[in-house]
Amino acid sequence: MVISSAVSSVTAPFAWSLLLSSAVVVFSTVPLGAARSQADFQMADLAAPRAMFERLPAWGKRAAWAHQNCFEAFTLHAPAALLCLLAGMGGAAVTGGLAVVAAWLHPALRLAYIGAYLGNVPPLRGLCWAGGLACSGLLYVEGLKAVLAAQG
């Protein structure tokens, strides 16, 4: 019981990262829904919701692109967070807890990415995108190192 409790507290940042990153994907539907309502969304649009893209305001088009990119980023981040979670690694398992920082930073950067995309601030959007990608990459590297260390 003590061991399982210690392991769960060690891996908690990776579980939270996974949960928060998925929440960011869900949150990205909020501005998209607001844009669709401004574009006079009708029940008939349910047959082909992507066909109404041209009716969206400029910020609404960016909301749609941000929403699509949230799914793309999540498909890269989720396996990385799961790898670290299943490897049972935590702050003590990596130098300076860098993977833990990356796990917490990823969802924050992705949320900022949505704001930068909606606000049409390309340099900030690019930094948030690259930072989130780097966080996921770091989790892959550290998770793989943890798995290899456990086997050796």
N, C-alpha and C positions, 0 to 999 in steps of 0.2 A: 504494500500500500504506500509506504514512504517512497519507494523507488518510482512507482507510477506517478505519484504526485510531483516528484522532482523532475521527471522527464517531461511531464506536461507543462510545468512552469518554464522549463528550458526551451521547449519548442513553441510556446505560446505566441511569440512574435510572428512566426511563420504561418500559424493558423489565422491569426488576426490579419496578417497581410493578405492572405487568400480571401478572407471574408470581406475586408474593406475594399479590396480591389474589385470584387464582384459587386459590391454596393455602388462603386463608382460607375460600373457599366449600367446598372439599373438607374442610377441618378441621371445618366446621360439622356435618358428618355424624357426627362422633365423639360429641358429647353426645346427638344425636338417636338414634343407635344404642344408646347406654347407656340412654336412656329407654325405647326399645322393648323392650329386654331386661328392664327392670323391669316392663313391662306385659305380660309373659308372651307375647312374640312367638312365634307358631306358624308353621309352614310354610304353613298355610292362609291366613295373613295376607298372603302374597305376592300373592294374587289381588286384594286391595284394601288396600294398606298404609295409606292415608289413613283408612280406615274405623275403624282402631284408635285414632284420635286421642282419643276419649273415655276410653279405658283408660289413657292416659298420666298420670303424676303431674303436678302443677302445674308443676314445673320442666321436665318433659318437653314440656308444651304450649308453654312459652316457648322451649324448644330447637327445636321445630318451626317456630315463628314466626320465630325468629332465622335458621334455615336458609333459610326462604323469602325473608326480607329480604336475605340474603347474595346470592342470585341477582339480586334487583331492583337492589341497589347495584352489583353487578358489571356489569350491562347498561348502567348509566350511566357507570361508570368506565372500562371497557375501551375504548370508542371515544375517550374523552378522552386516555387514555394512548397509544393508537395514533396519534392526531392529533399529539401532541407528538413521538412517536417518528419518525413519517414526515416531520414538518416539520424534523427534524434539529436540534431546539433543545436547548439545555443550559443550565447555570447562567449562562453569560455572555450568553445570549440574552434573559434576563429580568432585571428589576431585582432585585438581591440574590438571585437564584436561587430566587425564591419558588415557581416551578413545580416545581423539584427538591425543595424541602422538602415541598410538597403531595403529590408523587409518593411520597415515602418515608412520609409521615404517614398517607396513606389506609389502607394495609393494617394499620398499627398501630391506628388508630382502629376499624377494622372488627373486629379481633380483640378489642379492649377492649369493643366493642359486644356481642359474643357473651357475654363474661363478665358484663357489666352486665345483660344480658337474663336469663341463667341465674340470676344472683344476685338478681334482682328489685329492681334499683336504677334506677327510671325516670328520675330526673334525669340520672344519669350516662349511661344508655342514650341519652337524648335528645341530650345534648351530643355523644356519640360519633357518633350518626347525623347530626346537623347538621354536625359537623366533617368527616366523610367526604364528605358531599354538597358542602360548600364546597370541599373539595380537588378533587373532580371538576369542579366549576364553574370553578374557577381554571384547571385544565388546559385546559378548553375555550376559555376566554378567551385564555390565553397561546398556545395552539396555533394558534388562529385568527389572532391578531396576527402570529405567525411566518409563517404561510402568506401572509397579505396583504402583509407586508413583503417576502417573497421575490418576490412578483409585481410589486411596485411599484418 
